Each structure stands twice: as C-alpha cells, then as structure tokens.
Amino acid sequence: MIWSMRPSRTSRIVALAVAACLACGCGRDEAPPAPAIPVAVDRRAERRAPPSRGGRAAAPSADAARAPGTEEPEADALRDGAESARETGTVGFSGPLSPLEDRRARRGTDLMRRPAALAADRAADWIALRQLADGGWTRRGAATTGPADGDAPDAATTGLALLAILSTGRTHQTGDQKECVKSGLRRLRTTQLEDGAFDATSFPGHVVPALAMVEAYGVTCSVIFKDAAQRGVNYIRAKQLDDGSWADAADATSGDRAATAAAVTVLAVAHLCELEVDRTAFPKALEWFGDAVPDAATILARVLATAIADPEAIRNDATLRLACDRLLDELRSDDLEGRLLGALAAFQLGGETWRRWDEAIGRDDLAMQRQGETFGGSWDPSDGRDDEDTRFRETALRCMTLGARYRWPRIVRDP
C-alpha cells in the first residue's frame, strides 16, 4: 500500500487545528473552537501562517509567495504556532511540525544535555568548514585549510556530512549553517541520476545520500527537496530482490545483510516523513533476516521494520531487547558505527534498554573532543593514526550519536 495516495490522518488533524486557530484568533492559553466547515489540507503542500502570540492572524510575509523552484520562507513563525497548538491540545503528536521537526526542536530546550549539544555543534562546525566550493565534501584534504585543491566530492561523503549537520537541528531554513546545508543538498540533487540513484555503481554509496535527502525533507517539509528524496526512496524499493533482501552492488544477484539493513532503515525513515513507501517491503525484509541479530545495523533494521509492520510485536519483542542489551555490553570502543546504530535502535525500544544506552553514549566524547583552531571540534581517530579520512568519518558518527535521542521520533510509543 502506498501511504501518500491521500492526505494522512495527521495531515487532516493539522489542517483542522490551523484552520481553527486562524478562524478564532485564539491566544496561547485558550483552546479554539472547531471550524464550521472542516477542510482537509495536506500540510506538506501548503504551510499556512500561524496566529501571532497576541492572538491576531500573522500578516503574510513578502516571501510567502515565491516562484516555483525558489526557496520557501523560514519556519520560525510556524514553530511558534506549533508550540501554541500543542499547549492547547488541539493537535496530535507533533502539530504543524513534522515528526522529525518536532523531535529535533526539543534538542534546544533540553538543558540537562546542553554540554552534549554544544559538543555536537562544534563537530558540525568543523565538518562544515571542510565543504568544497561546489557544495560537496571529500574526506581527504588538510584540516588546517579545508579540502585540498583538485579533490572531487562524492555523494556518500556529502551525505554523511549533511546527516551530521542535520542531526544538530541545522537545516537550509534555520540555524547558522543554512547556506552550507542548502548548497550540500543542491549538490546531491544535481548529481542524482534519472532513475533516482546517487551512486549507480554501489548500493551502499546510494543509501547514505538518500537518507540525508529524506531527513532534510522530513525535518523541513520543504517541497524543494521532496522530489529528490522520493526518487531516492523509489530507487531503493526498486532494488529489493524477490527474497526481500538487497544486494550491495548493481550487478549482484544475492542479498547482502549490510545493504539490506541500510535499505530498510532509509525506507523506515521515509515512512516517518510521510513519503510514499510500499509497506510490503518491511515484512519481506523481516522474513529474509529471520531471527538473526549479528550486528547493530541488523538490530536497528529489524526494530524499525517490526515497529512499522507489527507495532504490537515490537512492544513485547524480548529477542530484540536482549540483542540490544548484549550489543552494549560487548561493543568495542572503536566501533563508532555500531554505537550510533545501537543507540538509535535502543531509543526506539525505550524502557530500561534505552536508559542503559543513554547513560553510556557520549560518556567519553566530551572529554576527548579536540580543542583549538586546527582540529577543534573533531575527534582523533580511535585507532591512533593521523588519518584525515578516519577523523572525518568518526567525527560525523560521534556528532550523530550525541544527538541520537533527537534524531527520529519513536515509531511506536508506549500506550
């Protein structure tokens, strides 16, 4: 079933709430009455101006109507309106904000975790400084001067950089790296092939930039990047093999566990962002996985796929909780990818599993982060080598891990 064939229930609820606020001019502490004639409007197609804090409908800005293909207005006022709507209880989970917007907006108000947020911000700044003039990133180059002349960006590295920056709440609409994010997303969009692939030779090289584009759309609802995000998702779905798996190369015919786990993760996040996703992909992938949970990527993929395919099962799945607990106990200090994916899986599971992971992640990162002008904001490679490729990758992974609780909302919440 394709989920975006008609406006979702969340979209209809949001439309009613916004229409009610505009009709009555209610204040922050007064719940608005229901509109006389409810009209279902997809919030992703039309983002309406919210009421001001004084109760009067906000005047449309000069940027409210733009020519097709240009950037949309900033969402700061909409964020205020969403906060008011949530307080009055007139909307569901996230109000006019998308689930990803709502989740990452909480990052700035969580004072208990402010040191971790500041460390992630410094890491994102270090990554942003290494951006090439054309908007892409390469892992090579001198950290003192940015990338070396002649280096060509690749989609996977550009996607990884964008995921790290997006994880700190910065987007092409908000924050102090708007131009950086915007040019990076444009770089990915211009290099995307007609069939939706960001890298036609390597499937793993496609899923990272595809996830970055999906999250960029999901956290901003920007129509500018929706088509690129949807085409990247469609390419992944088209590559699923008959047995439910994905291969790791264009000419491969047998399933690969890492490629399958990555594909399921991107499809699950796309589902959260209300992009078109064929949900039959999830049970097929789960059948192919079987009961095996050999690594963090597989655990995360199975958690996400199970939460979407069978929400009741994920609440009572002792196998996945035990696997996530065991992963934390056995995780090597240099397995930063495993730590990130495990933390994301643990957050989805919640309860005692997440409490243990939440206490463990980032415990050493704050003290180990480099200071100063040359490497400030980055982390030294865990293997002790002075390797720029490893420094870039590990800094991006640590940055995302510090914000794991704000990355995605829980697909299945406690009843």
C-alpha positions, -999 to 999 in steps of 0.1 A, spaced: 0 0 0 13 34 -9 7 57 21 7 91 3 -21 84 -21 -44 105 0 -38 130 29 -28 112 61 -48 113 93 -21 135 108 -23 159 79 -61 162 83 -58 168 120 -32 195 115 -53 212 88 -83 214 112 -62 228 141 -46 255 119 -79 265 104 -95 268 139 -67 290 151 -70 313 121 -107 315 124 -110 325 161 -77 343 167 -72 325 200 -45 332 224 -19 307 237 -40 296 267 -74 294 251 -84 264 231 -100 273 197 -134 261 187 -138 236 159 -142 252 124 -177 253 109 -166 236 77 -136 213 81 -113 212 51 -86 186 47 -53 202 35 -20 184 32 4 205 54 33 195 32 17 211 1 6 243 19 23 256 51 0 283 64 10 313 86 1 306 123 -16 332 146 7 356 163 13 354 201 -11 383 205 -40 364 190 -41 382 157 -35 363 125 0 369 113 3 390 81 18 372 51 54 380 46 68 393 14 84 359 8 52 339 13 45 336 -24 76 326 -44 82 315 -79 84 277 -85 119 263 -78 128 290 -53 134 286 -16 104 287 7 100 311 37 116 304 70 97 283 95 104 302 127 69 317 130 53 283 122 74 268 150 59 292 175 24 284 162 30 247 166 41 253 202 9 271 209 -12 244 193 4 217 213 -2 236 246 -39 240 238 -42 203 230 -57 209 196 -34 187 176 -20 152 177 17 141 181 36 170 165 12 198 154 21 217 123 57 205 126 66 172 110 76 144 134 113 150 127 109 187 131 92 182 164 118 158 177 148 180 168 132 211 181 133 196 216 171 195 214 174 232 220 152 231 252 169 201 269 192 219 294 203 187 311 221 176 279 234 210 269 271 200 270 265 172 246 246 195 223 274 220 223 299 193 216 278 182 186 275 218 174 313 222 174 317 189 155 291 201 129 310 234 125 343 215 119 326 194 93 310 225 76 344 242 73 356 213 51 329 218 25 340 223 -11 330 253 -32 305 233 -52 287 222 -21 301 187 -17 325 171 7 356 149 4 373 131 33 407 140 20 425 173 25 444 192 51 422 201 82 441 234 86 430 248 52 400 227 42 399 202 13 429 200 -10 427 216 -45 415 191 -71 396 168 -47 363 158 -61 334 153 -37 315 120 -36 278 115 -28 284 92 2 307 116 20 285 146 12 255 126 26 274 117 57 284 154 63 248 166 58 234 139 82 258 151 109 249 187 105 212 180 102 214 160 134 222 192 153 190 208 142 205 230 115 187 230 81 187 250 50 160 271 67 172 275 102 204 277 122 238 292 114 247 268 86 218 275 62 239 282 32 262 252 39 232 228 41 215 243 11 245 241 -11 252 205 0 216 194 -7 217 211 -41 250 193 -49 233 160 -42 202 169 -62 222 179 -92 243 147 -92 212 124 -88 206 102 -118 174 100 -137 165 67 -120 169 83 -86 203 68 -78 230 89 -62 256 63 -69 248 37 -96 279 16 -90 275 10 -53 242 5 -34 258 15 -1 270 46 -18 234 55 -26 217 49 8 237 75 27 229 105 5 194 91 1 189 92 39 203 127 40 179 139 14 150 122 32 158 137 65 163 171 50 128 169 36 114 154 67 128 180 91 117 210 70 88 198 48 105 217 20 90 209 -14 123 220 -29 139 186 -20 108 164 -18 111 151 -54 148 141 -49 140 124 -16 111 105 -31 131 94 -62 159 82 -39 134 61 -19 118 47 -51 153 36 -63 158 17 -31 124 0 -33 130 -10 -69 163 -27 -60 147 -51 -35 151 -87 -46 124 -112 -47 135 -128 -15 131 -95 4 168 -86 5 191 -60 -12 224 -66 -30 254 -45 -23 263 -39 -60 244 -31 -91 253 -64 -108 249 -86 -78 220 -111 -75 223 -123 -39 213 -104 -8 237 -87 15 229 -82 51 245 -48 55 229 -35 23 195 -48 34 198 -33 68 207 1 53 178 -1 28 153 -9 55 165 20 76 161 45 48 126 32 39 115 34 76 127 70 80 109 78 47 78 63 61 82 86 92 85 116 68 53 106 50 69 99 17 55 72 -5 67 39 8 54 5 -1 49 -11 34 51 -47 19 89 -41 18 92 -44 56 77 -79 62 96 -93 32 128 -80 46 120 -93 81 114 -128 66 148 -126 49 165 -116 81 150 -144 101 159 -144 138 195 -134 133 208 -103 151 245 -104 144 253 -67 144 240 -32 152 228 -25 117 206 -56 116 192 -49 151 182 -13 140 167 -25 108 147 -52 125 135 -28 152 123 -3 126 107 -28 103 89 -46 131 76 -14 145 61 -5 112 49 -39 102 36 -51 136 35 -23 163 22 -47 190 51 -71 184 78 -45 190 65 -38 225 69 -74 235 99 -85 215 123 -97 241 147 -110 215 155 -76 201 158 -60 236 182 -87 247 202 -83 215 204 -45 220 215 -50 257 241 -75 247 254 -52 219 260 -25 245 279 -49 268 301 -63 240 306 -31 219 342 -22 212 353 13 220 363 19 183 331 6 168 315 40 165 291 30 138 278 2 159 274 26 188 254 50 167 231 24 152 227 6 185 217 39 202 191 46 176 177 11 180 176 14 218 158 47 216 131 30 195 127 2 221 127 26 250 124 15 286 154 0 305 171 -7 272 172 29 263 181 41 298 213 20 298 223 32 263 215 68 272 239 66 301 266 51 281 267 70 249 287 102 249 303 94 282 338 98 270 331 120 239 330 154 257 365 150 273 381 135 242 369 162 217 398 183 204 401 220 212 420 247 194 420 261 158 434 232 138 413 202 149 389 219 173 355 202 172 368 170 158 379 137 175 412 120 170 409 86 152 402 59 176 429 37 161 456 63 170 465 70 134 466 106 120 443 98 91 420 125 77 395 100 63 391 84 96 389 117 115 361 129 93 341 97 95 345 93 132 337 129 140 305 127 119 295 94 137 302 109 172 283 140 163 252 120 154 255 97 184 254 126 208 220 136 194 206 101 190 176 108 212 166 137 189 172 120 156 138 103 149 106 101 169 96 67 182 75 48 157 57 30 185 51 49 217 40 35 250 2 32 253 
